[in-house]
Amino acid sequence: MPSEQLDRLTERLERAAAELRAGSLDPDRAAAVVDECARLAGEASVELDRQIRAGDADPVGSGQLALG
């Protein structure tokens, strides 16, 4: 299940993408938004990795049945 942190990062990435798609940014601002997207994507990657590692501690996981 996505964390609140991951939800916030996703929302920020979606807003930045919409800003870029609008096409009204000057080149310097567009470059700054692209840099922000890269930073946010990195944070999202770290958060996903954290969630996966936390899930490894509980191999059965919430809502899943054990095999065997």
N, C-alpha and C positions, 0 to 999 in steps of 0.2 A: 504494500500500500504506500503510495507516495507520501512523503513527509510534507509538512507545511513549508519547510525551506525549499524543497524541490518545486512545490507549487508556485512559490514567490518567484523563483528563478525563471520558471516557465513563463509566467505572466510578463516578467520584464523582457525576456527574449521576444515574446510575441509583440509587445509594444515597440521594441526596437526594430523588428522586422517590418511592422506596419509603417513606421517612420521612414525606413529606407524605401519601401515600395511606393510611398507617396511621391517620391521623386522631387521633392521641393527643397531638399537640403543642399547647402553649398558644399563643395568638395571637402573642405576641412571638417565640417560637421559630420558629413557622411563617413569620413575616415574615422572620426572619433566614435561614432555609433558602431561601426564595424569592430573597432578595438574593444568596445564595451561588450559586444556580442561574444567575442572570443573569450573575454574574461568570464562572462556569465556561463558560457558553455563549459569552461574549465571548472568552475564552481559546481555546476550540475554534475559533471563527471565525478568529482570528488564525493559529492553527496550520494550518488548512485553506488559508487564503490563502497562507501560506508554502509549503506543499507544492505548491499549484497554480503559484505563481511559479517554484519550483524545477523543476517539470515543463516550464514554458515554455522553459527553457534547453535542454532536450533534446526537440525537437518530436516525435521518433519515439517516445520513451518506452520503458520496459522492457516487453518482451513484446508490443509492438505492431509490426505491419508498416507500412512506409511506403506511402502511396498513390501510384499513378502508375506 
